[in-house]
Amino acid sequence: MQVVTPSERQVFTGNKLINSAAGTSQSAAINSFEVNGSLGMYTNPGAEKVTNGTFTGDATGWTLGAAWAYNANTVVKNADGTTTLAQDVSAVADEIYRVEYAVSGWSVGTVTVSVGGVSGTARGANGTYVEYITATGTGNLIFTPTNTARFTVDTVSVKKVGKVAADHIAAWVGDRIASGLEQAGKGSLFVRSEDGTKHVIGDRVGIGTWDPGLARLAIAGNANVAQFEVSLWIRETSGQAGSRDWSIGNASGAAYGDLAFHVGTTAGGAPSTQVFNITPAGVLTWIDGGSIIAGSTNGLKIGTATTQKIGIYNATPVVQGASVADASGGAIIDAEARTALNALLARVRAFGLIAT
């Protein structure tokens, strides 16, 4: 087991670790590692794809439209027109590129960079800009200005930083990241690009032992692990008054296949109290002493059609009962009893137990 502390930056090469801070390399391959703190995975940009991005001496490698001109190690948009400044950077569909360029001498209009057939943001001010663009084709690197725009472009760079779906990062110990990661506070996993922002890689994520398949998020554990290791565990901000941990997963002590919702009973406590449990057969068990609170404006319906069957106290479910007429007629009339009986029938109809 290789242990990585927060003060060390470790780089994987194959299945070996290189401690970049100490400049040392581990000679033996490792099969597992433990993280004390957070585990960050950083993308390293690929090789520079732009030729002569600083326009040193000339504009070799670039195609300048009629509205552009080379000038003292820069390229200037100095005439009206929407012709472009372009270079073939061998873009590939689904690759993600970090595009950087500087705009100076700006006075009017905008310029928009594109690569692989995808445009970035229109810029209308001096500055150094960085954009992350996911190519959809093989289109060139292109700067497209508005007609009357006036500005200078310099220091252009394009580097690959990832690839949709095909590029991925996998790190595991058995069926989970880092030994003991399921325990609160052990660490976290994130992917961060060079500019410091976090990014989603892929539109489907599998955690544990499952391939996500068609699911956006699939979570699965080992069949031999404890209750909360097969759960989705939600932790609120530590130390906040009233904060609780929640988990959704297998019911405590129940057969696999049941779904349970647990909550922590103390601030920051493990989600150990089962609120409710649902079996594959649709049997719902609620926590003893729990309540269902209905709205006071439109209320809550149980059953949306008279043909739906409902039963309480283990009685066989039945459809809505037939209509019962109000009490009337008869030789001997007890007015008070009749009034009470009809009021009771009205309440039963209003509640839906019998038809109107």
C-alpha positions in Angstrom: 0.0 0.0 0.0 1.4 3.4 -1.0 0.3 6.2 1.3 0.1 9.7 -0.2 0.0 12.7 2.2 -1.5 16.2 1.3 2.0 17.7 1.2 3.1 15.5 -1.6 2.2 15.8 -5.3 2.3 12.3 -6.9 2.3 11.6 -10.6 1.4 8.2 -12.0 3.4 6.8 -14.9 1.9 3.5 -15.8 1.3 1.9 -12.4 4.3 3.6 -10.7 4.3 6.8 -8.6 6.7 9.7 -9.1 7.0 12.1 -6.2 7.4 15.3 -8.2 8.2 17.4 -5.0 11.0 15.2 -3.9 12.0 14.2 -7.4 12.1 10.6 -6.6 10.6 7.6 -8.5 9.2 4.4 -7.1 10.8 1.5 -8.8 8.2 -1.1 -8.0 4.8 -1.2 -9.4 1.9 -0.6 -7.0 -1.5 -2.2 -6.9 -3.2 0.2 -4.4 -2.7 3.4 -2.6 -4.3 5.4 0.2 -5.0 9.1 0.2 -4.8 11.1 3.4 -6.7 14.2 2.4 -8.1 14.9 -1.1 -7.1 13.2 -4.3 -6.9 15.6 -7.2 -6.4 14.6 -10.8 -5.0 17.4 -13.0 -4.9 17.4 -16.8 -1.5 18.1 -18.4 -1.9 20.0 -21.7 -0.6 18.3 -24.8 2.0 19.7 -27.2 1.6 23.1 -28.7 -0.4 22.8 -31.9 0.1 26.4 -33.2 3.1 27.2 -35.5 4.7 30.6 -34.9 2.0 31.7 -32.3 4.2 34.8 -31.4 4.6 35.9 -35.1 8.3 36.2 -34.6 9.8 37.9 -37.7 6.9 37.1 -39.9 3.5 35.4 -40.2 4.8 32.0 -41.3 2.2 29.3 -40.9 -0.7 31.7 -41.0 -3.2 32.6 -43.7 -4.0 36.3 -43.5 -7.3 37.6 -45.0 -7.4 40.9 -47.0 -8.3 42.9 -43.8 -5.2 41.6 -41.9 -1.5 42.5 -42.0 1.7 41.5 -40.3 3.3 44.2 -38.2 6.3 43.9 -35.8 5.8 40.4 -34.4 2.0 40.8 -34.3 -0.9 40.6 -36.8 -3.2 43.6 -37.1 -6.7 43.8 -38.3 -6.4 47.2 -39.9 -9.0 47.4 -42.6 -12.8 46.8 -43.0 -13.9 43.3 -43.8 -14.8 40.0 -42.2 -11.9 37.9 -43.8 -10.2 35.7 -41.2 -6.8 34.9 -39.7 -6.4 31.2 -39.8 -4.0 28.2 -39.3 -4.5 24.5 -39.7 -3.8 23.0 -36.3 -5.0 19.5 -37.2 -8.0 19.6 -34.9 -9.8 16.3 -34.2 -13.4 15.9 -33.4 -14.3 15.4 -29.7 -10.9 16.7 -28.6 -10.9 19.5 -26.0 -8.5 22.4 -26.7 -7.2 25.1 -24.5 -7.0 28.2 -26.7 -5.1 31.3 -25.5 -4.5 34.6 -27.3 -3.8 38.2 -26.6 -5.7 41.2 -28.0 -4.2 44.7 -27.9 -4.7 48.0 -29.6 -8.4 47.4 -29.7 -10.6 50.4 -30.6 -13.9 49.0 -32.1 -15.7 45.7 -33.0 -15.1 42.2 -31.9 -13.2 39.0 -32.8 -14.3 35.4 -32.2 -11.9 32.5 -32.1 -13.0 29.0 -33.3 -11.3 25.6 -33.7 -12.6 22.3 -34.9 -15.8 24.0 -36.2 -16.8 25.4 -32.7 -16.7 29.1 -31.8 -15.6 30.7 -28.6 -16.7 34.0 -27.1 -16.7 37.2 -29.1 -14.1 39.6 -27.5 -14.3 43.4 -27.8 -11.6 44.6 -25.4 -7.9 44.4 -24.8 -6.8 41.4 -22.8 -5.4 37.9 -22.7 -8.1 35.3 -23.2 -8.3 31.6 -22.5 -11.1 29.4 -23.9 -11.8 25.7 -23.6 -13.4 24.5 -26.9 -14.6 20.9 -27.7 -14.1 20.4 -31.4 -16.8 18.8 -33.5 -14.7 18.4 -36.6 -11.4 19.2 -38.2 -11.9 22.9 -38.8 -8.9 25.2 -38.6 -8.0 27.6 -35.9 -9.8 30.8 -37.1 -10.1 34.4 -35.9 -13.2 36.0 -37.3 -13.7 39.8 -36.9 -16.6 42.0 -37.3 -16.5 44.3 -40.4 -15.1 47.5 -38.9 -13.1 45.9 -36.0 -9.6 47.2 -35.3 -7.2 45.4 -33.0 -3.9 43.4 -32.8 -3.5 39.7 -32.2 -0.5 38.0 -30.6 0.8 35.1 -28.5 -1.6 32.5 -29.8 -1.6 28.9 -28.3 -3.7 25.8 -28.8 -3.1 22.7 -26.7 -5.2 19.5 -26.3 -6.4 19.0 -22.7 -8.8 16.1 -23.0 -11.1 14.2 -25.2 -14.8 13.6 -24.8 -15.7 10.1 -23.6 -12.5 8.4 -24.9 -10.1 10.1 -22.4 -10.8 9.0 -18.9 -9.2 8.6 -15.5 -9.5 5.4 -13.5 -8.2 4.9 -10.0 -9.3 2.2 -7.7 -8.4 -0.2 -4.8 -10.5 -3.3 -5.3 -13.8 -1.8 -6.1 -13.4 1.7 -4.5 -11.0 4.7 -4.5 -8.6 4.7 -1.6 -8.8 2.2 1.2 -11.4 3.4 3.7 -12.7 6.2 1.5 -16.3 5.3 2.5 -15.5 6.7 6.0 -16.4 10.3 6.6 -13.6 12.8 6.1 -11.1 10.5 4.4 -10.9 12.3 1.1 -12.5 13.4 -2.1 -12.0 12.9 -5.9 -12.0 15.7 -8.4 -10.7 16.6 -11.8 -9.2 20.1 -12.4 -7.8 21.6 -15.5 -4.8 23.9 -15.8 -6.8 27.1 -15.2 -8.0 25.9 -11.8 -11.6 25.2 -12.7 -13.3 21.8 -12.2 -14.6 19.9 -15.2 -17.0 17.0 -16.0 -15.3 14.4 -18.1 -17.9 12.3 -19.9 -21.7 12.6 -19.6 -22.1 9.2 -17.8 -20.3 8.3 -14.6 -19.9 4.9 -12.9 -18.9 4.7 -9.2 -17.9 1.4 -7.7 -18.1 -1.8 -9.8 -20.7 -0.7 -12.5 -20.3 0.5 -16.0 -22.9 3.3 -16.1 -24.3 2.1 -19.4 -27.3 4.3 -20.3 -27.5 5.8 -16.8 -26.2 9.3 -16.1 -24.9 8.1 -12.7 -24.5 4.5 -11.6 -23.4 3.6 -8.1 -22.7 0.0 -7.1 -20.7 -1.6 -4.3 -19.3 -5.0 -3.5 -21.8 -7.6 -2.5 -19.8 -8.3 0.7 -19.5 -4.8 2.0 -21.3 -3.2 4.9 -24.6 -1.2 4.7 -23.4 2.3 3.9 -20.8 1.2 1.4 -23.5 0.5 -1.2 -25.3 3.9 -0.5 -25.4 7.4 -1.9 -24.1 9.3 1.1 -24.9 13.1 1.2 -23.0 15.2 3.7 -24.1 18.7 4.6 -21.7 21.5 5.6 -19.7 20.3 8.6 -20.5 22.2 11.8 -23.7 23.9 10.6 -26.5 23.9 13.2 -29.0 21.2 12.4 -26.9 19.7 9.6 -27.4 15.9 9.0 -25.9 13.2 6.9 -28.3 11.3 4.6 -27.9 8.0 2.7 -29.9 6.1 0.2 -29.1 2.5 -0.2 -29.7 -1.0 1.1 -31.9 -1.3 4.2 -30.2 -2.2 7.4 -30.4 -5.9 7.9 -32.6 -6.4 4.9 -32.1 -8.6 1.8 -30.4 -6.9 -1.1 -32.9 -5.3 -3.4 -34.7 -3.2 -0.7 -34.2 0.5 -0.9 -33.9 2.5 2.3 -33.5 6.2 3.2 -31.4 6.9 6.3 -30.6 10.1 8.2 -28.1 11.0 10.9 -29.6 11.7 14.3 -26.9 14.2 15.4 -25.1 17.0 13.5 -22.4 15.4 11.4 -23.4 12.0 12.5 -23.5 8.9 10.3 -26.9 8.3 8.6 -27.9 5.4 10.9 -31.6 5.9 11.5 -33.9 4.4 8.8 -36.7 6.8 7.8 -38.4 4.4 5.3 -37.8 1.3 3.4 -39.3 0.1 0.0 -39.2 -3.6 -1.1 -39.2 -4.7 -4.7 -42.8 -5.7 -4.2 -43.7 -2.1 -3.4 -44.1 -2.5 0.4 -43.3 0.8 2.1 -42.3 0.7 5.8 -42.2 4.1 7.6 -40.3 5.1 10.7 -42.3 4.5 13.9 -43.9 7.8 15.0 -43.5 9.4 11.6 -46.1 11.6 9.8 -47.2 12.6 6.4 -48.0 16.3 6.2 -50.4 17.4 3.5 -50.8 20.8 2.0 -53.4 23.2 3.4 -54.4 24.8 0.1 -55.0 21.9 -2.4 -54.4 19.0 -0.1 -53.3 15.5 -0.9 -55.1 12.8 -3.0 -54.8 9.0 -2.3 -56.2 7.4 -5.5 -57.1 9.4 -8.6 -59.9 7.3 -10.0 -62.9 5.5 -8.4 -61.8 2.2 -9.9 -58.5 2.2 -8.0 -58.6 -0.1 -5.0 -57.6 1.0 -1.5 -57.6 -0.9 1.8 -56.6 0.0 5.3 -55.7 -2.1 8.4 -54.8 -5.0 6.2 -58.3 -5.2 4.6 -58.5 -6.4 1.0 -58.4 -3.3 -1.2 -61.7 -2.4 -2.9 -62.9 0.2 -5.3 -65.0 3.2 -4.1 -68.3 2.2 -2.5 -71.6 2.7 -4.2 -73.7 5.8 -3.4 -75.9 5.7 -0.3 -79.0 8.0 -0.3 -79.8 10.3 2.5 -82.3 9.1 5.1 -85.9 10.0 4.2 -89.5 8.8 4.5 -90.6 6.3 7.1 -93.5 6.1 9.5 -91.5 7.2 12.6 -89.1 10.1 12.1 -86.3 11.0 14.6 -85.3 14.4 13.1 -82.2 14.8 15.2 -80.9 11.3 14.3 -81.8 11.8 10.6 -79.9 15.1 10.5 -76.8 13.5 12.1 -76.9 10.5 9.8 -77.2 12.6 6.7 -74.3 14.8 7.9 -72.3 11.7 8.4 -73.1 10.5 4.9 -72.1 13.8 3.5 -68.7 13.6 5.2 -68.2 10.0 3.9 -69.0 11.2 0.3 -66.7 14.2 0.6 -63.9 11.9 1.8 -64.5 9.7 -1.2 -65.3 6.4 0.5 -68.7 6.2 -1.2 -69.9 7.7 -4.5 -71.9 10.9 -4.6 
